[in-house]
Structure formats: structure tokens, C-alpha cells
Amino acid sequence: MTTLKHISFDLDGTLINSFGNMKIAWQGATEALHINCGFSEYRRYVGLPFPKIMEMLGLKNYTTELSEEYFTRTRALAGNIPEIPGAKDLVKLCRDEGYKVSIITSKPRKNSEDIVEKMGFQVDELICGDDFTKGKPDPYAGFLVCKKLGVTPAETLYVGDMVFDFQFALNAGMQFVYFDDNGANRMPSNMVNHCDRIHTLPELAARLA
């Protein structure tokens, strides 16, 4: 097995529980623009680049306006986002054990940097939606972060909570661990049976210590 040198994390649903704030922001943004699209529909595609989500929802023509409304509202709520239990300790442990640590998210940088700073996540690289034109499951962001950190994808473990995270890791040639948050996160059974899984973040911490 290839030596592990780098641990990379998804942000939403993996390190932070931001879905409550997302719901408030999405409902406010769609109401302001008189768009009829519930949060449950949007939630299905979280993890993909925002323009791709808009395309999937049939809202491509509203991408610019809805992006501005939505991300302005999520930034205003950023101070109220709780961490997933054990997230900060896990990130610190990874660094203490000598691993390179990164976060890859589809969020815009001005949203992501604020959250990462407020949560106290100390990482070597933060790759955001502004850094690439093709988001998950395209492997570009994975190649980018590995190049920046001087590691290979095979030396990288990606931790995520969505099917798009699994596909992304496979496409990039990374190792992968699926975080199911004690069953709160769901992945198709034909896929989840073929990936490593943890129920809590402390489980991964115990493996790495």
C-alpha cells in the first residue's frame, strides 16, 4: 500500500454542519428572486460547483443573481456554523502526526476562508470553487492540491460525505474514506459497499494516531 502523506477533507457535511444555514440562505435567496425550488432539491447536489447545481436544477439563467443572493446570505450566517464533532481535533491530529492537510470545497474563497478561520482549522492548503472551472467529480482540484503540496494522489486520503466526493477521489487516484455521520449521510448501496467507511470523525483519528 502506498505510504500516506496527505489527508484532504471536504468541508460541508464533513468538517462543518452547515446545512441548517444553507437552508435558511437558500430559502431567503429563492424567495427574494421569486424562484420556486425547495432546499431539498438543492441539497441533493451540494458538493458540485454552484453553476453545475443550477444547471441540474434547471436554473441556469439565474446562476449569477442566485449565486450573489445565496452566498451573501451564507456569509452572514457563517459565525453560527457548528463543527462536526471531532473535526478540529482530527485536523490538528493529522498535522501533529506529520501529514500534509488540505480542504477542497466548492464554496467561493471569500466564504471558505472566513469559515476555516473561525473554526480554527489549521491547513496547509485550502482549495476553493474559485480555483477551478471543473469541480467535483472532475479530478482537477485533486491534482492541483497535490502539486501544491508536493505529493501524489496515491499518497493522498480524501475524506468526504457525498457520492461526488467518492467519484472525485476515484477519478483523481486518491485513497478515500466515506464519512456517513452515524448514518445521517447516504450513498447509493452499490457504491458505499466499495469504499472504506467511518461513522464518526474520532474513528478516523483513532486510525491515524
C-alpha positions in Angstrom: 0.0 0.0 0.0 1.3 3.5 -0.9 2.6 5.5 2.1 0.1 8.1 3.2 1.5 11.6 3.2 -1.5 13.9 2.8 -5.0 14.0 4.2 -7.6 16.1 2.4 -11.1 16.9 3.6 -14.4 18.0 2.1 -15.8 20.9 4.1 -19.6 20.9 4.2 -21.0 17.8 5.9 -17.5 16.5 6.7 -15.9 19.1 8.9 -18.8 21.5 9.4 -22.5 21.1 9.8 -23.6 23.9 7.6 -26.8 22.5 6.1 -29.1 24.4 8.5 -27.5 27.7 7.5 -27.6 26.6 3.8 -31.4 26.0 4.1 -32.0 29.5 5.6 -29.9 31.1 3.0 -31.4 29.1 0.1 -35.0 29.8 1.2 -34.2 33.5 1.5 -32.4 33.8 -1.8 -35.1 31.9 -3.8 -37.9 33.9 -2.2 -36.1 37.2 -3.0 -35.8 36.2 -6.6 -39.3 34.6 -6.8 -37.9 31.2 -7.7 -39.8 28.0 -6.8 -37.2 25.5 -5.8 -37.0 23.9 -2.4 -33.9 23.3 -0.4 -34.3 19.5 -0.5 -33.7 19.8 -4.3 -30.6 21.9 -3.9 -29.3 19.7 -1.1 -29.1 16.7 -3.4 -26.3 18.3 -5.4 -24.3 20.0 -2.6 -20.6 19.4 -3.4 -20.9 20.1 -7.0 -19.9 23.6 -8.4 -22.7 26.1 -8.0 -23.1 26.7 -11.7 -23.4 22.9 -12.2 -26.1 22.7 -9.5 -28.0 25.5 -11.2 -27.9 23.6 -14.5 -29.1 20.4 -12.8 -32.0 22.3 -11.2 -33.0 24.0 -14.5 -32.0 27.4 -13.1 -29.0 28.1 -15.3 -30.4 31.5 -16.3 -30.5 32.6 -12.7 -26.9 31.5 -11.8 -25.4 35.0 -11.3 -28.3 36.5 -9.4 -28.9 33.5 -7.2 -25.2 33.0 -6.5 -24.9 36.6 -5.2 -28.1 36.3 -3.1 -27.3 32.9 -1.7 -23.6 33.3 -0.9 -24.1 36.7 0.6 -26.7 35.2 3.0 -24.4 32.2 3.9 -21.6 34.6 4.7 -23.8 36.5 7.1 -24.6 33.2 8.9 -21.0 31.9 8.9 -20.5 32.6 12.6 -23.3 30.2 13.6 -21.9 27.1 11.9 -21.1 24.2 14.3 -18.2 21.8 13.6 -18.9 18.1 13.1 -17.9 16.5 16.4 -14.2 15.9 16.5 -13.4 17.9 13.4 -11.0 20.4 14.9 -9.2 17.7 16.9 -8.9 15.5 13.8 -7.3 18.2 11.7 -4.9 19.0 14.5 -4.0 15.3 14.9 -3.3 15.0 11.2 -0.8 17.8 11.4 0.7 16.6 14.6 1.3 13.2 13.0 3.2 14.8 10.2 0.6 14.7 7.4 0.0 17.5 4.9 -3.5 18.7 5.4 -5.9 20.4 3.0 -9.5 21.2 2.4 -11.2 21.0 -1.0 -14.5 22.7 -1.3 -16.8 24.1 -4.0 -17.6 27.1 -1.9 -16.2 30.5 -3.0 -12.9 31.5 -1.3 -14.4 34.5 0.5 -16.9 32.2 2.1 -14.5 29.4 2.8 -11.6 31.4 4.3 -13.9 33.0 6.8 -15.3 29.7 7.9 -12.0 27.9 8.1 -10.5 30.8 10.2 -13.5 31.0 12.5 -13.5 27.2 13.0 -9.7 27.2 13.7 -8.8 24.6 11.1 -5.1 24.8 10.5 -4.5 23.5 7.0 -1.6 23.6 4.5 -3.8 24.3 1.5 -7.4 25.5 1.0 -8.7 24.8 -2.5 -12.0 26.7 -3.3 -14.5 26.8 -6.0 -12.8 29.9 -7.5 -9.6 27.9 -8.1 -11.0 25.6 -10.8 -13.5 25.6 -13.6 -14.4 21.9 -13.4 -15.4 20.9 -9.9 -16.1 17.5 -8.3 -16.2 14.8 -9.6 -13.7 16.1 -12.1 -10.2 15.4 -10.6 -8.6 18.8 -11.4 -8.8 20.1 -7.8 -7.2 17.0 -6.5 -4.3 17.3 -8.9 -3.9 20.9 -8.1 -3.7 20.5 -4.3 -1.2 17.6 -4.7 1.0 19.6 -6.9 1.0 22.5 -4.4 1.9 20.2 -1.6 4.5 18.1 -3.4 2.7 14.8 -3.0 1.0 12.3 -5.4 -2.7 11.5 -5.5 -1.9 7.9 -4.5 -0.3 9.3 -1.3 -3.5 11.2 -0.5 -6.5 10.2 1.5 -9.7 12.2 0.7 -12.4 12.3 3.4 -15.9 13.2 2.2 -19.6 12.6 2.8 -21.2 12.6 -0.7 -21.2 10.4 -3.7 -19.5 13.2 -5.6 -16.6 13.0 -3.1 -16.2 9.3 -3.8 -16.3 9.8 -7.5 -13.8 12.7 -7.3 -11.3 10.6 -5.3 -11.6 7.7 -7.7 -11.1 10.0 -10.7 -8.0 11.6 -9.1 -6.5 8.3 -8.0 -6.7 9.1 -4.3 -7.5 6.9 -1.4 -11.0 7.6 0.1 -12.9 7.3 3.3 -16.6 7.9 3.3 -17.9 9.7 6.4 -21.5 8.7 7.0 -22.1 10.7 10.2 -23.7 7.8 12.0 -26.0 7.1 9.1 -27.1 10.7 8.5 -25.3 10.8 5.1 -26.5 8.5 2.4 -24.7 7.0 -0.6 -26.1 4.5 -3.1 -25.6 1.0 -1.8 -23.8 -0.2 -5.0 -21.1 2.5 -4.3 -20.9 2.5 -0.5 -20.1 -1.2 -0.4 -16.9 -0.5 -2.4 -15.4 2.2 -0.2 -13.9 2.5 3.3 -16.4 4.0 5.8 -16.3 5.7 9.1 -19.3 6.7 11.2 -17.6 9.4 13.2 -14.5 11.6 12.8 -12.9 10.3 16.0 -12.9 6.8 14.3 -10.5 8.2 11.7 -8.5 9.9 14.4 -8.0 6.6 16.2 -6.7 5.0 13.0 -4.2 7.7 12.4 -2.9 8.2 15.9 
